[in-house]
């Protein structure tokens, strides 16, 4: 018998949304989250919270908890039998800053379970999620700091998690048609259940540790970089990199595609899009420039923890 249930997980995700929103408002100092509460016709709903402030140009911290009979299209996408009862809950975050020296960040933590409609027994469950960073300009020291924090978070549960989930993120957040990564990666994981050799309580604690690492990581970048000066050329590069972000989300991101294909709430799904992006034909990158250096570092399998330039 599992020691935690879906209501405890849902309550935690709601509190995580609350705490992250509070910490971001305090760090930004120039805006407040606007909440858009919504209900799903088939059961459940969520709280979409959007933000525009001094440091964050556009951001969203979303919570959802939905349930009901598993629709056929969702069952097919997840390779599960439709007709069962399902429950899904999670928190999803994307932040786009004003200053091109402040990175874009994304995090998602989620839980999913299937219940037999006749017996009420849980027949399948798992946790998923991850956190990744997309700097407009890759700074090696920042990348090393980010990955060291994630390694410590993973090691609290299982020393094998960081190398496995870091590789998973490298492969997942990859823009195939550009042959480049979206950013410097992070960790990505899905369908974590008892097959990992860990019980539900341990995996839930891991997900909590990931979720609670978000605000300290990102507010440190905000505070260190929000007042750095930038040029018109650096702003243009930011728009160019945002364009790549859009390309990944609309072409390759399974979450975006899944949400749109299954008639999810469009406004919440596309909250991840930047406010302004740019596509310049055959964008010129000067050899030896900061932009060229960043371009060279947008590749898989860089050992950021032990990185030495």
N, C-alpha and C positions, 0 to 999 in steps of 0.2 A: 504493500500500500504506500502510495506516495505521500510525502510529508507536507507538500504544498499543493494548493489547488489554483484554478484559473482566477478565482476572485482575488486571491492574494497577489497574484502576478499582475492582474489588471490594476489593483490599488497601487502597487509599487510603480508601475509605468506612469500612472497619473501623477504620483508624487515626484517622479523623476522629471516629468515635463515641467511641473511647477518650480522645482529647484533650479533647473537649467534656465528657465525664462527669467527668474529673479536674478541669477548671477549675471546673465547677459545684459539685462537692463542696467544693473549697477555698474558693470564694466564699461558699457557704452556711454552712459550718462546723457543721452540725448533723445531717447524715445521710449515708448511703452508698447508692449505687445497688444495687438487687437485680436480678440478671440471670436471665432466663427464656429459655434456649436452646430453639429449636424446629426441627423438620424438616418440610418440605413433602413429602407423599406422592409427588408427581410429580417432585420433584427440588429440591434446595437447602434453604434454611431461613433462620434469622436469630437475632438476639439482641435480645430486648425487654428494655430496662433501665428500671425504674421507680424513682422517688425521692420521698421525703418527708423534709423537713428543717426547718430553722429559718425560712428565707425562702421556700422553695418548698413549698407545701402539697401539690401533686401535680404530678409531672412525668414525662416519658418521653423517652428518647433511643433510638430504634429503628434497628437495621440489618437489612437483608435482602438476600439474593442467591438468587434462585430461577431455575430453568431447566427445560426439558423441551419437550414438544410443545405448541404454542400451542393452548389449548382453543378450541372454536368460539365460546363466549360472549365470551371475551376478544378473539378476533380480530374479532368483530362490533363490540364496543365501541370498539376501536382502529382499525377500518376496515382490517384486515389479513387476509390469507388464513390461515385456520386450517390446521393440519397441518404448518406449518413449525416449526423449532426456535427457541425464544426464550430470552433471558437478560435478567433485570431485577435491578438492584441500586440501593440507595440508603440514605439516612439521613433519618429523619423525627423532628421534635422538637416537643413542645408543653409549655409550662411555665405552671402556674397558681400565683401567689404567695399567701401569707397576707395581706399588707398591701395594701389597695386602692390605695395610691399606687404600687405596683410593677406594671408592666404585664404582661399575658399576651403571650407571644411564640410564634410558630410558624416553623419552617423545614423545608424539604424540598429535598434535592438527589438526583437520580436519573439512571440511565442505562438504556437499553433497546435491545436489538438483535434482529434476526431473521436466522436462518441457513438457507440452503438445505440440507435434510437429505441430499441426494445429493452435492453438491459441497463442502459445508462453507463456502461463500462467504457473507460477510455481505451481505445484500440490502437491509437497512434498519437505521439506527441513529439515536439522538438522545439529547440531554440535556434535562432539565427540572428545574424546582424554583422556589424563591423563598423570600422571608423577609418576614414582615409582623408588625406590632405592634398590639396591641389594649389600649390603656390604659383603665382604668376611668374615669379622669379625664384628658382630653386637656390636656396642657401644651404650649403652642406651641413653647417652646425645646427640649423633648425631641423633639418631632416633627421640628423642623428639624435637630437633631443626627443623628437616626436616618436621615433622608433624605439628608443630606449625606454620611454614611458610605457609604450605598448608591450614591450617585452616583459617589463616588471609586472604589469597587469596580468598578462598571460601566465607568467611563472607562479603567481599566487595560487593558481589552480592546477596547472600541468605544464611542465617545462617543454613538452613537445608542441604545445599550442602555438607559440609565436612563430617558429619556423614554418609550421604547416599553414597557418592562417595568413602569414605574410606572403608566402608563395601563392596562396589562393587569391589574395588581393592583387598581386602583380598580374596574375593571369586574367582576373575578372575585369579590373579597371584598365583595360587595354583597348585602344582605338585601332582596330585592325586595319581599317582602310587608310590610316595615317602611319601605321607601324610605329606608334608611340604610346606610352602610358598616359593616362589622364593627368596624373600628378606623380607624387612620390609614394603612392600606395598607402599601406597601413596594415590592417588585418580584415579578413572577411571569412565568415563561417556560416554554415547552414546545416539544418537537420541534425543538430546535436541532441542526442538522446542517450539511453542506457547503452547503446552500442559503443560509446566512447569508453566504457568501463567505469563511468562516473554516474552517480545517482542524480535524480532531478534536483535535489537541494543544492548539490555542488555545482551543477551547471547553471542553475539560477543565480547562484552567488557570483559565478564568472560573468554572467550577463550584467549583473548589478555593478561589478567592478569596472566593466567596460563603459557602461552608461555614466558612472560617476567620475570617470577620468576625463570626460568631454569638457566640462566647464573649466577646470584648472588648465587644461592644455590650451584651449582657445583663448581664454581671457589673458593668458600670458603673452600670446602673440599680439592680441589687441593692444595691450598696454605697452609692449615694447616697440610697436611699429606704427601705431595710429598717427603719430605726428611726424613721421619721416617725410621729408620733402620728395616730390616726384615731378617729373617733366611731362610735357605733352606727349612725347614719344613713349614714355613708360605707361601712360594712360591708354594710348593706342594699343600697346602690347597687351595690356590687361583685357581690352575688348576682344583682341584676337584670341587670347587664351580662353576667354569665356565662350567664344564660338566653338572651340574644341570641346568644352564642357557640354554645350548643348548637343553637339554631334554625338558624343558618347551616350548621353541620356536618352536621346530620341532614337538612336540606331541600335545600340548594343545593350542598354540597361534592361535586365529582365524584369525588374520591379516596375519600371515605367510601362514597359510593353504589357506586362501582366495586368496592371491596373487599367490601362486603356482598353485592352482586349476584353476585359470582364466587366465593362461598364462601371468602373470605379468612379469615385468623385473627382472629376477632372481638375477642379481648382486646387484640390489638395495634392493630386499627383504632380501637376505642373508647377507647384510651388518651388520646385528645385531649379527652375529656369532663372537665369540672371536677368536683371532689369534692362541691361543694354549689352549687346554683343555685336561683333563685327566679323564680316568675311571679306577679306581683300584677296583678289585673285593673285595667286602666286606670291604670297606675302614675302617681301624681301627681308632676309635676316643677314646682317653684316657679319662677316667672319671676324672672330675675336671679340664680339660684343657680348654683353650680359645675356642678351636674348639667345645668341648662339650657344652660350654655355648652358643655359637652361634647356634648350632643345637637345643638347647632347646627353643630358641627365634624365631625359624622359624615356627610360628603358627599364625592362624587367631585370630582376635578380641582382640589383645593387644591394650589397650588404651595408645598409646604412648604420647599423649599430657599431660596426668596426670600421666605418669609412674613414679613409685618409686620402686627401686630395694630393 
